[in-house]
Amino acid sequence: MRRPTTDNAKAALACKANNAKHAFSSWQAFLNWIQVPDTALDQHGHKQAATWSNEDLDPTPPEKRTWRWWNYVIFYWGLSFGNWTLGATMVGIGLNWWQAILTIFLSQTISSIAMFFNSRCASVYHIGYPVVGRTVFGMYGAYYFVGVRAALAIIWYGVQLYSGSALLANMLRAVFGHNYTDIHNSLPASAGITTAGLLAFFLFWLIHMPFTFFRPYQLRPFFWAKAIVMLPAIFGLFIFCMVTTKGNVGLGHLDNTSSVSGSDGWGWFFVWSINAGMGNTATLITNQPDIARWSKTRSGAMWSQLLTNPIAVTLSASLGILSTAAINNKWNLALWNQWDLLDAILTHYWTAGARTGVFFCAGAWLFSILGTNIAANMIPFGSDSTLLFPRYLTIPRGQFVVECLGFAICPWKILASASTFTTFLAGYGLFMASVVAIMICDYWLLTKGNVFISHAYDGSRDNKHYHYNFGVNIQAVIAYLCGIALPFPGFVGTLGPKVSPAAENLGHIGWLLSFFVSFVVYYLICLVWPTKNQKLVRQMGLRWEQMGDEELVAADGTIITESQEGYPDPMLEGNEKNAGFVHDGAPEKGRY
């Protein structure tokens, strides 16, 4: 029995090698080789030649829904427990140490509530952010909202690569000492990076490479490991700082808040601080569907993070405040991020024990940033790319693309020479807040949690649910523009131009203001001017999430079973998209 199996494997390998060889014989042959097979939803779907589905755009099939509630607890704990420097951000805007801790907890609680509601649609229908975007913003309108997130994911992916490379530099210094730090710098000052720094960046970039081949449901063990590794690293560094300073935290210089004067008062400042505390989770709130779609149950991705995220972020940020405050007080330094702190430890204690401790601690932090970059940037870009190029890109392929682009953008140049650009990156959350608000409002209040899955893969005018107005949900666009209009002048003011104090105040509460305004405006507009999809939901008399319990019926009337979701129909020969297509007379029932 072993011999035929070996022969079959060799034959399959030889066939793949021959196909790969033929793929490079011409450009068309290469395109044919990399094309993604049509799924059953496409084959039984629309009349157009365009592809609207592939394996990763389709609803997640049951065998890939492997995440239980405890997997999400571990995932969010590992993701949130590394917020060491968030406390420094809060102290930097003028809060004292205890106000910073309180504000962090409040801001993360608000973030978790938003994530809670934004997880539901994906948990029920097992679709990612791009497909949720189609159902809310329209088949063509979704391209803007997905494309913007994809572009920002590229930049943040590179920035996180560069940040993590500083920890790898700690590890290299701990092992090789001056043999690493004294590497001759052959790069000009205008490059924005040294030869040693580029080596660390390249090595960290290589560490990311193997993870591009996996989908999120396959990364459960990795996120388990991330959560476990972070515990001894953070608590170990905290204990070291306490022992070194004999518990003299030195919070006296952090007891005073910045002066709050004038008519603005403490109210504006307090709301501003909460908004600032949400900055590190603004992306995660938007990305929820890409994580929640792999949930085995409808609530597994919801309650788990609602309890885990605020506690983990607040605890890690508190330890960061106490540890760095103690070291800064004793050594008369002004360090707040972990790589500078570890570098200072090596400078003060160049012993075998200190070098070993720094190596393992930096390695754990490196593992943490790796996981954060994968969850917050790699996976979202991979998901977005499947909508932008469904014929050629799946999630793994998209992740490989962002891996290459993350290096190509030279993030060290961005951080070294474009301070206004990094300010823009830090504040772009106000643009995504409006997106999240509209998605939540549409699902929870206006469509009663009903999504018509097969229509989310039909870009034709015959799509009565999600074609909207020429493929764009005008009501959603209006609410989006209203949401970003009020805080936008203040946001522009952070980039350099002079704006009024009132505009500055509105800009400081950008995420909260954008979310609230877009949510209210979209709801009110749809009350007096409902979308066609909302009218159909009312006419059909659907109960809450009724479509989530129905069979998935394609546009030609074919029932797509859960086992077929994400795969071609084995009953059809080849990839003819419209075999047996009959649009008129399709049954008006089922999860169509």
Steps between C-alpha positions, in 0.01 A plus 500: 500500500791732563640467147193633311475787745860597429447469127189718516686765696783498247255525212320792664831676565611444142169640374538812713856547380388469139218751555741743663741465209224562250378803699812694409469434129278809453324773696159349433621158610626656824164670564317174435732321742444737791124537452288402800225246420141622498291394794148361489362847580661637184414200285132523593493874542492797268519552125813714503841375396660665805586290803335603826600204715785271588589261780567776753218735399241226538349433843737296714406130473435304822832315501683835519286645780738376764519790746318446830440773758815404692705537181377859478581561867857386437519694173385830650704453815816449298414788269411743779754411766787654304382862532800598708538852357133605505542638852782722378270637231240594760757659732638685199171681433490626860338237724656391828571132555170398660293706258686330215412154634135593551473655155659197336245270662208720392628539144559128461155422635347725235718336234392155613132596484550614139685176420219304664237641264726494192570128550142380474442504125816303427427255783155419360571499125874417511601773255795737525519880497503531116172311458340679795607819323319392184175447688518842665673730249406327175673264261712782357497739794680238709811538283579840653453392861697181447770668292565769760543241772730294278725799422532592868567136590803503269647803673427379852639158414831659404502728804442203733779312323734786574388527863551129555845513343614717795429203729690269270786748522483458881535125454792532258679739735442266795658210308772665293570819697723750323539262206144598410490863616833575329394371159633749246221722372526513122171685455479880467330706770219578256404130500344539845640167622838345576642178362453333840142624519428379147635156592261482798211616283576243231517217755169602658348524153616144429339379825165623367533311173381150606181643652384635164405145398240452776141608539380627840327176597836324467677740738331404827815333643706806407271738689495261796880513505497880472277535805708258706837649407396856584414427864851422631652771278286787629486389861871415492594845373271659757658299785849589377415871502351476850799308639752731331332811640405335832139583432566871472262561212544876509150592393531844654586659169194330350256626762426833337277541199559757234313820567144509369400858460269722305144430397585154371539356849559151626205350307662540158833380634348189658311401183815568299698264723241223455511550125881484509483179700293341224763572239673166538177302445341708221633261237401193699141624530475524121666162447258302715317323215830357372556334838142418604417315175699198622288462815332166559210667682311825455616656824851358543672805354281749684492450877855367514669825395248718687644371827858427396613809311445774765667296775800395291570845357459678833722252685783509246489879468505536879806275528662707227437826684636367831805326350623780277424766762715311751795458261476857372502628857804294603711540186384853414371395158186564295427159352151367436516227235627154581790480251663816637451368852664167413785683330553708815509183712777359280692824534475496882543124554727345240510157662421151376182488708376839381576418137314171527203662666483780242528247216200297618298804601561672165417173325165482679421861410605427142257207496228734627554763229513222242157379611359852509626574151348180367162558666468875442662541158593180319165322534290812420702573185475137394124521546472833317705378206250221434235763424730724298635213287274197555611326182864482609539557875403292801578591861843325499594658168390842621704453817806423288436817299488720811815328626680620188340845502580548869870484411466695175355812666818540713318580826815641660485783245139570594578516870821697457392769256123537509377593846174639360439173319540297818262744669254428222537125559434547870180696434351312208276311741238773471446395136443137597274592795232614257529172309452294817205715612314452172567125497370459854196722445400325179527151648355554846230762439405518132513147355433307821819300452400359162762457228418354158818309436470405132424862409831604656667324204295654220622826347228519237208742490272205573631498858193636675661511844851642465520677163350809664564805277741393228665267749539761776293555817453878478347522848811336648731734309313806629521373859871423453575852374301657784689290753844611386403862424487630859834368630681536166614865542649414839670198347649723231624728778713218642683489166618861527242754378355742752139432598265643759488370861150364435631301201787370714256380765287319243812344350611374839183293533515382140416129535217545748350794310525330159339183630211679674423738213511234227287261706229758569502654152479161326215387723301820450556510124387139463188567706379752243686367196563126549715302261337247268646219707349640820161527328522137388582386851187671628283368216618144558413530869827341609568440866836565668782321308252276321720479191776352711283192554396456136665293228734684266327521162694629199349732242418209265310318775775253590534425870860549609569274795742600772747239376502674158569849634843607385536216248406438132188298430624145427193439284613759245776430252769765478437848632207612289354769718153503353430135436128445529440864599137598534452839663126549466284288722763437768333397825431782746610308805817377654828678581514646150 
